[in-house]
Each structure stands twice: as structure tokens, then as C-alpha cells.
Amino acid sequence: VNRLLGVADDSEPEEVKEEIPFLIGQAVAITEGPFTDFNGTVEEVLPDKGKVRVSVSLFGRPTSVELDYLQLKGY
């Protein structure tokens, strides 16, 4: 009856996690945000957050930045 009335049941909604299409060590280009046009290497994939930790070179030093995976393009 609840289905016919469009009433939601009390079960918890399932979490839908998108698959992040990057691998550790993969070369990427940053396409959005303050690091646009920087290139880097994937250090860590954080699927729970939908983010990727990328190592980029800032002033000649490797720096780790956490970015949304939609801000990246893989090679």
C-alpha cells in the first residue's frame, strides 16, 4: 500500500558511491580551481569523499593537494 501511495518506507537509503577513474601514480592535469593548468601525479584516491590527493610542483617543491576528481583529467 505504501508503494502505491508513494510513501517512503523506514529503511535507510543506500549510499551511491561514484567510481573514481584514477589510479595511484597516474599523471593528471588539473582543469578547474586555483591549480588550473598544473600537472601532477595521483598520490591517493579518497572514494568516501569523492576526492583525489595529487602531488604538484609549487616553487620547485612537491606539494600535496586534495581535489575533487571532477577537477582532473587523466593522461
MOPAC internal coordinates of N, CA, C and O (Angstrom, degrees):
PM7 1SCF
backbone

  N    0.0000 0     0.00 0     0.00 0    0    0    0
  C    1.4525 1     0.00 0     0.00 0    1    0    0
  C    1.5230 1   110.03 1     0.00 0    2    1    0
  O    1.2310 1   120.52 1   138.43 1    3    2    1
  N    1.3438 1   116.61 1   -41.57 1    3    2    1
  C    1.4608 1   119.57 1  -179.51 1    5    3    2
  C    1.5265 1   111.82 1   -60.81 1    6    5    3
  O    1.2310 1   120.60 1   142.89 1    7    6    5
  N    1.3404 1   116.45 1   -37.11 1    7    6    5
  C    1.4647 1   118.90 1   178.15 1    9    7    6
  C    1.5091 1   110.89 1   -62.23 1   10    9    7
  O    1.2310 1   120.25 1   138.71 1   11   10    9
  N    1.3238 1   117.12 1   -41.29 1   11   10    9
  C    1.4607 1   120.92 1  -179.08 1   13   11   10
  C    1.5186 1   111.57 1   -66.35 1   14   13   11
  O    1.2310 1   120.42 1   145.37 1   15   14   13
  N    1.3131 1   116.81 1   -34.63 1   15   14   13
  C    1.4611 1   120.97 1  -179.25 1   17   15   14
  C    1.5264 1   112.63 1   -84.09 1   18   17   15
  O    1.2310 1   120.64 1   171.31 1   19   18   17
  N    1.3224 1   116.37 1    -8.69 1   19   18   17
  C    1.4607 1   119.51 1  -179.34 1   21   19   18
  C    1.5115 1   112.45 1    77.50 1   22   21   19
  O    1.2310 1   119.94 1  -160.54 1   23   22   21
  N    1.3156 1   117.72 1    19.46 1   23   22   21
  C    1.4542 1   121.65 1   179.50 1   25   23   22
  C    1.5178 1   108.08 1   -86.51 1   26   25   23
  O    1.2310 1   120.90 1   -49.51 1   27   26   25
  N    1.3230 1   115.88 1   130.49 1   27   26   25
  C    1.4607 1   119.77 1   179.42 1   29   27   26
  C    1.5155 1   109.51 1   -73.41 1   30   29   27
  O    1.2310 1   121.28 1   -36.17 1   31   30   29
  N    1.3308 1   115.16 1   143.83 1   31   30   29
  C    1.4592 1   117.00 1   175.56 1   33   31   30
  C    1.5283 1   108.99 1   -81.80 1   34   33   31
  O    1.2310 1   120.68 1    -5.50 1   35   34   33
  N    1.3125 1   116.30 1   174.50 1   35   34   33
  C    1.4581 1   121.05 1  -173.19 1   37   35   34
  C    1.5220 1   114.16 1   -84.09 1   38   37   35
  O    1.2310 1   119.76 1  -178.00 1   39   38   37
  N    1.3211 1   118.06 1     2.00 1   39   38   37
  C    1.4597 1   118.81 1  -179.95 1   41   39   38
  C    1.5263 1   109.53 1   -70.99 1   42   41   39
  O    1.2310 1   121.36 1   -27.51 1   43   42   41
  N    1.3277 1   115.01 1   152.49 1   43   42   41
  C    1.4596 1   119.78 1  -178.93 1   45   43   42
  C    1.5252 1   109.96 1   -74.97 1   46   45   43
  O    1.2310 1   120.35 1   -36.05 1   47   46   45
  N    1.3229 1   116.94 1   143.95 1   47   46   45
  C    1.4684 1   119.63 1   178.86 1   49   47   46
  C    1.5262 1   110.42 1   -68.38 1   50   49   47
  O    1.2310 1   121.33 1   -33.47 1   51   50   49
  N    1.3224 1   115.06 1   146.53 1   51   50   49
  C    1.4555 1   120.08 1   178.01 1   53   51   50
  C    1.5214 1   108.89 1   -77.04 1   54   53   51
  O    1.2310 1   121.02 1   -40.85 1   55   54   53
  N    1.3303 1   115.66 1   139.15 1   55   54   53
  C    1.4536 1   119.49 1   176.02 1   57   55   54
  C    1.5202 1   108.36 1   -78.71 1   58   57   55
  O    1.2310 1   121.16 1   -48.11 1   59   58   57
  N    1.3067 1   115.39 1   131.89 1   59   58   57
  C    1.4566 1   120.30 1   177.51 1   61   59   58
  C    1.5190 1   106.81 1  -105.92 1   62   61   59
  O    1.2310 1   120.76 1   -67.55 1   63   62   61
  N    1.3253 1   116.15 1   112.45 1   63   62   61
  C    1.4545 1   120.55 1  -179.88 1   65   63   62
  C    1.5147 1   108.24 1  -103.58 1   66   65   63
  O    1.2310 1   121.48 1   -50.96 1   67   66   65
  N    1.3318 1   114.78 1   129.04 1   67   66   65
  C    1.4518 1   119.01 1   176.53 1   69   67   66
  C    1.5233 1   108.57 1   -78.97 1   70   69   67
  O    1.2310 1   121.02 1   -36.17 1   71   70   69
  N    1.3027 1   115.66 1   143.83 1   71   70   69
  C    1.4553 1   119.55 1   177.12 1   73   71   70
  C    1.5223 1   108.66 1   -78.90 1   74   73   71
  O    1.2310 1   120.76 1   -50.70 1   75   74   73
  N    1.3084 1   116.15 1   129.30 1   75   74   73
  C    1.4598 1   121.10 1  -179.98 1   77   75   74
  C    1.5283 1   107.63 1   -87.90 1   78   77   75
  O    1.2310 1   120.47 1   -58.67 1   79   78   77
  N    1.3376 1   116.71 1   121.33 1   79   78   77
  C    1.4721 1   120.37 1  -170.56 1   81   79   78
  C    1.5288 1   115.25 1   -85.19 1   82   81   79
  O    1.2310 1   119.85 1  -145.23 1   83   82   81
  N    1.3290 1   117.89 1    34.77 1   83   82   81
  C    1.4580 1   120.59 1  -179.60 1   85   83   82
  C    1.5195 1   110.06 1  -125.59 1   86   85   83
  O    1.2310 1   121.09 1   -28.67 1   87   86   85
  N    1.3318 1   115.53 1   151.33 1   87   86   85
  C    1.4587 1   122.38 1  -179.76 1   89   87   86
  C    1.5251 1   109.52 1  -118.29 1   90   89   87
  O    1.2310 1   120.60 1   -29.63 1   91   90   89
  N    1.3220 1   116.46 1   150.37 1   91   90   89
  C    1.4600 1   120.79 1   176.71 1   93   91   90
  C    1.5278 1   108.49 1   -59.68 1   94   93   91
  O    1.2310 1   121.06 1   -47.05 1   95   94   93
  N    1.3286 1   115.58 1   132.95 1   95   94   93
  C    1.4607 1   121.50 1  -179.11 1   97   95   94
  C    1.5175 1   114.24 1    92.36 1   98   97   95
  O    1.2310 1   120.20 1   171.61 1   99   98   97
  N    1.3261 1   117.22 1    -8.39 1   99   98   97
  C    1.4638 1   121.39 1  -177.99 1  101   99   98
  C    1.5268 1   110.69 1   -74.29 1  102  101   99
  O    1.2310 1   120.53 1   -41.37 1  103  102  101
  N    1.3306 1   116.60 1   138.63 1  103  102  101
  C    1.4610 1   122.16 1   175.13 1  105  103  102
  C    1.5212 1   108.75 1   -77.78 1  106  105  103
  O    1.2310 1   120.77 1   -44.67 1  107  106  105
  N    1.3393 1   116.13 1   135.33 1  107  106  105
  C    1.4591 1   121.51 1  -178.88 1  109  107  106
  C    1.5204 1   110.16 1  -136.84 1  110  109  107
  O    1.2310 1   121.27 1   -21.81 1  111  110  109
  N    1.3235 1   115.17 1   158.19 1  111  110  109
  C    1.4570 1   122.67 1   172.10 1  113  111  110
  C    1.5210 1   107.16 1  -114.69 1  114  113  111
  O    1.2310 1   120.55 1   -41.54 1  115  114  113
  N    1.3170 1   116.56 1   138.46 1  115  114  113
  C    1.4610 1   121.55 1   178.72 1  117  115  114
  C    1.5220 1   107.43 1   -89.35 1  118  117  115
  O    1.2310 1   120.73 1   -54.78 1  119  118  117
  N    1.3328 1   116.21 1   125.22 1  119  118  117
  C    1.4647 1   121.21 1  -173.07 1  121  119  118
  C    1.5219 1   114.05 1  -106.00 1  122  121  119
  O    1.2310 1   119.89 1   167.33 1  123  122  121
  N    1.3458 1   117.81 1   -12.67 1  123  122  121
  C    1.4686 1   121.00 1  -178.21 1  125  123  122
  C    1.5140 1   110.16 1  -144.04 1  126  125  123
  O    1.2310 1   121.02 1   -20.61 1  127  126  125
  N    1.3292 1   115.65 1   159.39 1  127  126  125
  C    1.4545 1   120.55 1   174.56 1  129  127  126
  C    1.5206 1   112.69 1    90.61 1  130  129  127
  O    1.2310 1   120.54 1     8.81 1  131  130  129
  N    1.3330 1   116.56 1  -171.19 1  131  130  129
  C    1.4670 1   120.66 1  -174.99 1  133  131  130
  C    1.5294 1   114.10 1   -67.26 1  134  133  131
  O    1.2310 1   119.59 1   164.15 1  135  134  133
  N    1.3142 1   118.39 1   -15.85 1  135  134  133
  C    1.4614 1   121.70 1   179.98 1  137  135  134
  C    1.5257 1   112.35 1  -105.49 1  138  137  135
  O    1.2310 1   120.12 1  -158.77 1  139  138  137
  N    1.3344 1   117.38 1    21.23 1  139  138  137
  C    1.4656 1   121.93 1   179.01 1  141  139  138
  C    1.5281 1   109.99 1   -52.16 1  142  141  139
  O    1.2310 1   120.82 1   -42.14 1  143  142  141
  N    1.3152 1   116.04 1   137.86 1  143  142  141
  C    1.4664 1   125.37 1   179.36 1  145  143  142
  C    1.5272 1   113.96 1    75.77 1  146  145  143
  O    1.2310 1   119.64 1  -176.52 1  147  146  145
  N    1.3320 1   118.30 1     3.48 1  147  146  145
  C    1.4624 1   120.44 1   172.13 1  149  147  146
  C    1.5259 1   108.00 1   -82.94 1  150  149  147
  O    1.2310 1   121.17 1   -29.53 1  151  150  149
  N    1.3251 1   115.36 1   150.47 1  151  150  149
  C    1.4588 1   121.64 1   172.39 1  153  151  150
  C    1.5141 1   107.69 1  -109.50 1  154  153  151
  O    1.2310 1   120.91 1   -28.39 1  155  154  153
  N    1.3177 1   115.87 1   151.61 1  155  154  153
  C    1.4559 1   119.22 1   179.92 1  157  155  154
  C    1.5103 1   111.49 1  -158.70 1  158  157  155
  O    1.2310 1   121.87 1     7.07 1  159  158  157
  N    1.3327 1   114.03 1  -172.93 1  159  158  157
  C    1.4561 1   122.23 1  -179.53 1  161  159  158
  C    1.5200 1   108.89 1  -128.40 1  162  161  159
  O    1.2310 1   120.55 1   -45.59 1  163  162  161
  N    1.3224 1   116.55 1   134.41 1  163  162  161
  C    1.4661 1   121.30 1   179.87 1  165  163  162
  C    1.5293 1   108.97 1   -67.45 1  166  165  163
  O    1.2310 1   120.96 1   -55.05 1  167  166  165
  N    1.3412 1   115.76 1   124.95 1  167  166  165
  C    1.4670 1   121.83 1   176.81 1  169  167  166
  C    1.5202 1   111.57 1   -99.03 1  170  169  167
  O    1.2310 1   120.95 1   144.02 1  171  170  169
  N    1.3406 1   115.79 1   -35.98 1  171  170  169
  C    1.4654 1   120.23 1  -175.08 1  173  171  170
  C    1.5223 1   109.01 1  -156.16 1  174  173  171
  O    1.2310 1   120.75 1   -37.11 1  175  174  173
  N    1.3209 1   116.16 1   142.89 1  175  174  173
  C    1.4612 1   122.62 1   175.62 1  177  175  174
  C    1.5230 1   106.88 1  -107.84 1  178  177  175
  O    1.2310 1   120.43 1   -52.03 1  179  178  177
  N    1.3404 1   116.78 1   127.97 1  179  178  177
  C    1.4648 1   122.67 1  -177.25 1  181  179  178
  C    1.5267 1   109.32 1  -115.56 1  182  181  179
  O    1.2310 1   119.86 1  -100.69 1  183  182  181
  N    1.3405 1   117.88 1    79.31 1  183  182  181
  C    1.4672 1   120.74 1  -173.51 1  185  183  182
  C    1.5277 1   113.95 1   -62.90 1  186  185  183
  O    1.2310 1   119.50 1   149.83 1  187  186  185
  N    1.3406 1   118.55 1   -30.17 1  187  186  185
  C    1.4634 1   120.02 1   179.82 1  189  187  186
  C    1.5225 1   111.80 1   -65.11 1  190  189  187
  O    1.2310 1   120.61 1   149.48 1  191  190  189
  N    1.3328 1   116.44 1   -30.52 1  191  190  189
  C    1.4638 1   121.46 1  -179.60 1  193  191  190
  C    1.5279 1   112.31 1   -97.85 1  194  193  191
  O    1.2310 1   120.23 1   166.02 1  195  194  193
  N    1.3402 1   117.16 1   -13.98 1  195  194  193
  C    1.4616 1   120.42 1  -175.04 1  197  195  194
  C    1.5184 1   111.09 1    73.38 1  198  197  195
  O    1.2310 1   120.82 1  -151.63 1  199  198  197
  N    1.3256 1   116.04 1    28.37 1  199  198  197
  C    1.4599 1   120.84 1  -175.64 1  201  199  198
  C    1.5193 1   111.07 1  -125.02 1  202  201  199
  O    1.2310 1   122.09 1   -13.84 1  203  202  201
  N    1.3298 1   113.60 1   166.16 1  203  202  201
  C    1.4556 1   121.86 1   179.01 1  205  203  202
  C    1.5297 1   107.21 1  -133.72 1  206  205  203
  O    1.2310 1   120.29 1   -44.57 1  207  206  205
  N    1.3256 1   117.06 1   135.43 1  207  206  205
  C    1.4617 1   121.17 1   174.90 1  209  207  206
  C    1.5234 1   107.14 1   -93.78 1  210  209  207
  O    1.2310 1   121.38 1   -55.06 1  211  210  209
  N    1.3397 1   114.96 1   124.94 1  211  210  209
  C    1.4603 1   121.71 1  -173.88 1  213  211  210
  C    1.5268 1   109.14 1  -123.36 1  214  213  211
  O    1.2310 1   120.63 1   -40.77 1  215  214  213
  N    1.3160 1   116.40 1   139.23 1  215  214  213
  C    1.4581 1   121.92 1   174.42 1  217  215  214
  C    1.5242 1   108.13 1   -93.66 1  218  217  215
  O    1.2310 1   120.96 1   -57.26 1  219  218  217
  N    1.3450 1   115.78 1   122.74 1  219  218  217
  C    1.4644 1   121.58 1   177.08 1  221  219  218
  C    1.5272 1   108.19 1  -123.84 1  222  221  219
  O    1.2310 1   120.44 1   -20.68 1  223  222  221
  N    1.3106 1   116.77 1   159.32 1  223  222  221
  C    1.4534 1   121.22 1   178.84 1  225  223  222
  C    1.5264 1   109.14 1   -94.96 1  226  225  223
  O    1.2310 1   120.81 1   -62.99 1  227  226  225
  N    1.3376 1   116.06 1   117.01 1  227  226  225
  C    1.4684 1   121.93 1   176.02 1  229  227  226
  C    1.5241 1   107.86 1  -119.14 1  230  229  227
  O    1.2310 1   120.53 1   -59.51 1  231  230  229
  N    1.3047 1   116.60 1   120.49 1  231  230  229
  C    1.4603 1   122.17 1  -178.41 1  233  231  230
  C    1.5338 1   111.42 1    53.87 1  234  233  231
  O    1.2310 1   121.09 1  -142.55 1  235  234  233
  N    1.3299 1   115.52 1    37.45 1  235  234  233
  C    1.4502 1   121.30 1   177.03 1  237  235  234
  C    1.5186 1   115.35 1    79.41 1  238  237  235
  O    1.2310 1   120.31 1  -173.99 1  239  238  237
  N    1.3248 1   117.02 1     6.01 1  239  238  237
  C    1.4660 1   120.41 1  -179.48 1  241  239  238
  C    1.5221 1   109.64 1  -120.10 1  242  241  239
  O    1.2310 1   119.95 1   -40.36 1  243  242  241
  N    1.3412 1   117.70 1   139.64 1  243  242  241
  C    1.4667 1   119.47 1   176.77 1  245  243  242
  C    1.5270 1   110.49 1   -68.64 1  246  245  243
  O    1.2310 1   121.10 1   -49.24 1  247  246  245
  N    1.3236 1   115.51 1   130.76 1  247  246  245
  C    1.4628 1   121.96 1  -178.56 1  249  247  246
  C    1.5177 1   108.69 1  -131.17 1  250  249  247
  O    1.2310 1   120.73 1   -45.40 1  251  250  249
  N    1.3213 1   116.21 1   134.60 1  251  250  249
  C    1.4584 1   121.80 1  -179.15 1  253  251  250
  C    1.5306 1   109.62 1   -90.83 1  254  253  251
  O    1.2310 1   120.64 1   -52.48 1  255  254  253
  N    1.3364 1   116.37 1   127.52 1  255  254  253
  C    1.4658 1   121.22 1   176.67 1  257  255  254
  C    1.5265 1   108.87 1  -127.65 1  258  257  255
  O    1.2310 1   120.97 1   -35.47 1  259  258  257
  N    1.3302 1   115.75 1   144.53 1  259  258  257
  C    1.4644 1   121.49 1   179.50 1  261  259  258
  C    1.5247 1   107.96 1  -103.09 1  262  261  259
  O    1.2310 1   120.74 1   -57.63 1  263  262  261
  N    1.3280 1   116.19 1   122.37 1  263  262  261
  C    1.4606 1   121.93 1  -174.91 1  265  263  262
  C    1.5189 1   110.51 1  -129.10 1  266  265  263
  O    1.2310 1   121.14 1   -27.08 1  267  266  265
  N    1.3300 1   115.43 1   152.92 1  267  266  265
  C    1.4552 1   120.64 1   171.52 1  269  267  266
  C    1.5269 1   107.13 1   -67.28 1  270  269  267
  O    1.2310 1   120.27 1   -41.76 1  271  270  269
  N    1.3133 1   117.09 1   138.24 1  271  270  269
  C    1.4692 1   119.28 1  -176.15 1  273  271  270
  C    1.5249 1   112.56 1   -62.66 1  274  273  271
  O    1.2310 1   119.63 1   160.20 1  275  274  273
  N    1.3335 1   118.31 1   -19.80 1  275  274  273
  C    1.4650 1   121.01 1   178.39 1  277  275  274
  C    1.5312 1   111.86 1   -73.79 1  278  277  275
  O    1.2310 1   120.23 1   167.72 1  279  278  277
  N    1.3261 1   117.16 1   -12.28 1  279  278  277
  C    1.4639 1   121.64 1   178.59 1  281  279  278
  C    1.5249 1   112.15 1   -86.97 1  282  281  279
  O    1.2310 1   120.02 1  -177.75 1  283  282  281
  N    1.3269 1   117.56 1     2.25 1  283  282  281
  C    1.4573 1   121.47 1  -173.79 1  285  283  282
  C    1.5185 1   112.76 1  -118.80 1  286  285  283
  O    1.2310 1   121.76 1   -28.39 1  287  286  285
  N    1.3282 1   114.24 1   151.61 1  287  286  285
  C    1.4644 1   120.94 1   172.55 1  289  287  286
  C    1.5201 1   106.37 1  -128.36 1  290  289  287
  O    1.2310 1   120.50 1   -53.23 1  291  290  289
  N    1.3263 1   116.64 1   126.77 1  291  290  289
  C    1.4630 1   120.83 1  -179.16 1  293  291  290
  C    1.5086 1   112.12 1   -84.93 1  294  293  291
  O    1.2310 1   121.37 1   -23.44 1  295  294  293
  N    1.3192 1   114.99 1   156.56 1  295  294  293
  C    1.4695 1   121.13 1   175.62 1  297  295  294
  C    1.4981 1   109.54 1   -97.89 1  298  297  295
  O    1.2310 1   120.10 1   180.00 1  299  298  297

